[in-house]
Amino acid sequence: MVLLTRLAKQVYRRSSEELLGIHMRLLMALSYVRDHDNAPQQELAEALCMDANNVVLLLNELEDLGYVTRRRDPHDRRRHLVELTDEGSRALTSAERAQETIEDDVLRALDPSERAILWQLLTRALQGAEPDVPPVPDGAATTPISA
């Protein structure tokens, strides 16, 4: 696990706001919201390991940018559900495209098939940690990590 942390730090160090177009913490939040449509605000706090107050501030910023909306859960009026907007989807897509250059740099020692395997394994591991992560589609293993 230490290796994953070290690799993540390499990615984080290279992920400047200028390159991505948004701050890395916003990218992480948008990615989670995309993968967990209508996620409860509390679930986002748990997934990002943030306290509830900081998540409120993060969501306020994302709402101000027009990237997410919050609405009351129709089944539990005490909860807020977070949805990605079209603008948020565009910002996320743009940041993920910019991040491909970072992946190329950090993963340059891996060939395309190794990158595909790494992506499959990391996705499966994340599914175990976050059960609502969408499954890896057959044949789509090479898509997220560029060659």
Backbone hydrogen bonds, N-H to C=O, Kabsch-Sander energy under -0.5 kcal/mol:
donor,donor_aa,acceptor,acceptor_aa,energy
5,T,1,M,-2.0
6,R,2,V,-2.5
7,L,3,L,-2.6
8,A,4,L,-2.8
9,K,5,T,-2.1
10,Q,6,R,-1.7
11,V,7,L,-2.0
12,Y,8,A,-2.9
13,R,9,K,-2.7
14,R,10,Q,-1.2
15,S,11,V,-0.8
15,S,12,Y,-0.9
16,S,14,R,-1.6
20,L,16,S,-2.6
21,G,17,E,-2.4
26,L,23,H,-0.8
27,L,23,H,-2.0
28,M,24,M,-2.6
29,A,25,R,-1.8
30,L,26,L,-2.9
31,S,27,L,-2.5
32,Y,28,M,-2.0
33,V,29,A,-2.5
34,R,30,L,-2.5
35,D,31,S,-2.2
36,H,32,Y,-1.5
38,N,82,V,-0.7
39,A,36,H,-1.2
39,A,82,V,-0.9
41,Q,80,H,-2.7
44,L,40,P,-1.8
45,A,41,Q,-1.8
46,E,42,Q,-2.2
47,A,43,E,-2.7
48,L,44,L,-2.3
49,C,46,E,-0.8
50,M,45,A,-2.7
55,V,51,D,-1.9
56,V,52,A,-2.1
57,L,53,N,-1.9
58,L,54,N,-2.4
59,L,55,V,-3.1
60,N,56,V,-2.4
61,E,57,L,-2.1
62,L,58,L,-2.4
63,E,59,L,-2.7
64,D,60,N,-2.6
65,L,61,E,-1.7
66,G,63,E,-1.2
67,Y,62,L,-2.7
68,V,62,L,-0.8
69,T,83,E,-2.2
71,R,81,L,-2.1
73,D,76,D,-0.6
73,D,79,R,-2.5
76,D,73,D,-0.8
79,R,76,D,-2.3
81,L,71,R,-3.5
82,V,39,A,-2.8
83,E,69,T,-2.8
85,T,67,Y,-2.5
88,G,66,G,-0.5
89,S,85,T,-2.3
90,R,86,D,-2.2
91,A,87,E,-2.3
92,L,88,G,-2.5
93,T,89,S,-2.5
94,S,90,R,-2.4
95,A,91,A,-2.3
96,E,92,L,-2.6
97,R,93,T,-2.1
98,A,94,S,-2.1
99,Q,95,A,-2.0
100,E,96,E,-0.8
100,E,97,R,-0.8
101,T,97,R,-0.5
101,T,98,A,-1.0
102,I,98,A,-0.7
103,E,99,Q,-2.5
104,D,100,E,-2.5
105,D,101,T,-1.8
106,V,102,I,-3.0
107,L,103,E,-3.0
108,R,105,D,-0.9
110,L,107,L,-2.3
115,R,111,D,-2.3
116,A,112,P,-2.1
117,I,113,S,-2.1
118,L,114,E,-2.7
119,W,115,R,-2.6
120,Q,116,A,-2.3
121,L,117,I,-2.7
122,L,118,L,-2.8
123,T,119,W,-2.4
124,R,120,Q,-2.4
125,A,121,L,-2.5
126,L,122,L,-2.4
127,Q,123,T,-2.2
128,G,124,R,-1.5
129,A,125,A,-1.5
130,E,126,L,-3.8
133,V,130,E,-2.2
140,A,137,P,-2.0
143,T,140,A,-1.2
146,S,144,P,-0.8
